[in-house]
Amino acid sequence: MTYAISAALQSAVYDQLIGNAALTALVGDDIYDALPQGPLPSLYLTLGAETVRDASDGTGYGAWHDLTVAVVTDAAGFHMAKTVAAAASDALVDAGLALSRGRLVSLNFRRATARRQSGGRRRIDMTFRARVAED
């Protein structure tokens, strides 16, 4: 197993999201790897948790990464959050991300959970599964 590609994958996912015109038309530059200090915007997207499993085989090292991308809003309903989630999903699914280390074999949508949070916020957590290999 290798966790060595994790940072490269995270950077490529972040770059893909901030470079997507449809997504930035909806949230501007409110796409975060780490939340900023102070008041949060009323609608934003953030990278979240990650779970990694070994996918090494006879050809080399590799891993499955289940990574979370979250959409958070203080809007009264889920409509805008779902619109942003769809744009983020479109930006990532089957994206040909160039990694600074290793290579991306596949990137697919796995699941999503939409829920209300305390304080009236709405949150959608989307999980994407990436298969990476060490070259």
ChimeraX attribute file (.defattr): number of C-alpha atoms within 10 A of each C-alpha:
attribute: neighborCount
match mode: 1-to-1
recipient: residues
	/A:1	16
	/A:2	18
	/A:3	16
	/A:4	15
	/A:5	20
	/A:6	18
	/A:7	13
	/A:8	18
	/A:9	24
	/A:10	16
	/A:11	16
	/A:12	18
	/A:13	22
	/A:14	18
	/A:15	14
	/A:16	19
	/A:17	26
	/A:18	20
	/A:19	13
	/A:20	15
	/A:21	13
	/A:22	16
	/A:23	24
	/A:24	17
	/A:25	11
	/A:26	16
	/A:27	17
	/A:28	13
	/A:29	14
	/A:30	17
	/A:31	22
	/A:32	17
	/A:33	13
	/A:34	9
	/A:35	14
	/A:36	10
	/A:37	6
	/A:38	6
	/A:39	7
	/A:40	13
	/A:41	13
	/A:42	12
	/A:43	21
	/A:44	22
	/A:45	28
	/A:46	18
	/A:47	21
	/A:48	15
	/A:49	11
	/A:50	15
	/A:51	10
	/A:52	17
	/A:53	14
	/A:54	15
	/A:55	16
	/A:56	16
	/A:57	11
	/A:58	5
	/A:59	9
	/A:60	12
	/A:61	18
	/A:62	25
	/A:63	23
	/A:64	22
	/A:65	23
	/A:66	20
	/A:67	23
	/A:68	20
	/A:69	25
	/A:70	25
	/A:71	24
	/A:72	27
	/A:73	22
	/A:74	19
	/A:75	14
	/A:76	11
	/A:77	13
	/A:78	18
	/A:79	10
	/A:80	17
	/A:81	24
	/A:82	16
	/A:83	14
	/A:84	24
	/A:85	23
	/A:86	14
	/A:87	19
	/A:88	23
	/A:89	20
	/A:90	16
	/A:91	19
	/A:92	20
	/A:93	16
	/A:94	15
	/A:95	16
	/A:96	14
	/A:97	19
	/A:98	16
	/A:99	18
	/A:100	12
	/A:101	16
	/A:102	18
	/A:103	19
	/A:104	22
	/A:105	15
	/A:106	16
	/A:107	21
	/A:108	16
	/A:109	17
	/A:110	14
	/A:111	11
	/A:112	14
	/A:113	10
	/A:114	16
	/A:115	11
	/A:116	16
	/A:117	12
	/A:118	6
	/A:119	7
	/A:120	12
	/A:121	17
	/A:122	21
	/A:123	23
	/A:124	22
	/A:125	22
	/A:126	23
	/A:127	22
	/A:128	20
	/A:129	20
	/A:130	22
	/A:131	20
	/A:132	27
	/A:133	24
	/A:134	18
	/A:135	10
